[in-house]
Amino acid sequence: MLLSADDKALLKTVLVVDDIRENLTVIGQLLRPHYQVRVANSGQRALQVAHTQPVPDIILLDVMMPEMDGYEVLAALRAAPETREIPVIFVTALDDSSDEERGLRAGAVDYVAKPIKPAVLLARVRTHLELKAARDWLADQNSYLDAEVQRRMAENELIKDFSLHAMATLAEKRDNETGNHLHRTQAYIEVLMLHLQGHPRFQHLLGSAPQRQQIAKAAPLHDIGKVGIPDAILLKPGRLTPEEFEVMKTHARIGADAIEEAIRSVLEISRSKHFSAHAALGDPALQFLETARQIAASHHEKWDGSGYPEGLQGDAIPLPARLMAIADVFDALISRRHYKRAFTLGDAVNIIRNGRGEHFDPDICDAFLEMVPQLAVVAERFSDHPVTPAED
């Protein structure tokens, strides 16, 4: 019965390789009622055919051929990404058990001795095509599942970023003069981290791109605690009294406590779902919240221990908070407030320089001083008051 082109397209393709024409004819006639058959009379020709359409689904390969024997052909097939997954059955007059073992070690899926038994050959071909189809299906499923996992992770990351932005903006909007403060300080930190990623003191944290990204994303939550400061103090149009400033200082503790409560809630949910606390603590979401808590709690600490709320000193201040401290002070200096003018870039840099080893980690301060031109570009890009041509 003649098959149409559409029918042939549905058939599996078998490549038969043998240097003897009669063998190609016999095996080809046996297979054609069931498969689309391609033939090659040498090892070199077999490799050419295997890389052209339709690519064979299975190869029946003779071992004893001149110039390039079956073992060499199989090695070449396995070396090429396009053909390494094609199952190969050796069909050969070599019927010693050692020959069979050598063929299977070389990567053949089966070994059929000549003279062939039609029923045996058809059964072997059918079995290995079914196995290949099952492997291909599993590979497709795994690829689909991997893509689905990546999609879900991307969605979760987007939701997290949106929630983060919403929370940070909530605090920002209560303090109506911070403007693009969140964007600027986040970008300052990114510049500093890239510069410091190879520094011996910091590379254990900053040498990792995901860790740098986690710190940068957590930075906008540094003033989340301001939502707990009374309007009369937060929005006061003038300098705060010492008593009012003590209340303002509590925003660091308020923010840290709020994020710590979020961490406890996540751990409680994990326990209710029978996840171990140890596994939960390794979750990226919790690591992110812990970084945010460190920044909110400690970004007003000072290197010499004179900061607040805990009076931490030196390396006891978490690194993300030390980065935030210099970014926050720099931005406050160059920004105009209702109670102060904006300092010039030069004056702000001098103030930061004078705070080296007192307010700021010396190495982070040195990095800041080296990166001033890049930081100035960030400040201009996210300026609250862009310079118009008339003001130049």
Helices and strands as residue ranges (DSSP letters): H 5-10, E 13-17, H 21-31, E 36-40, H 43-50, E 58-61, H 70-79, E 88-92, H 97-106, E 110-113, H 118-174, H 181-196, H 203-206, H 209-218, G 219-221, G 224-228, H 231-234, H 242-249, H 251-272, H 277-281, H 284-298, G 314-316, H 319-334, H 345-354, H 362-370, H 372-381, G 389-391
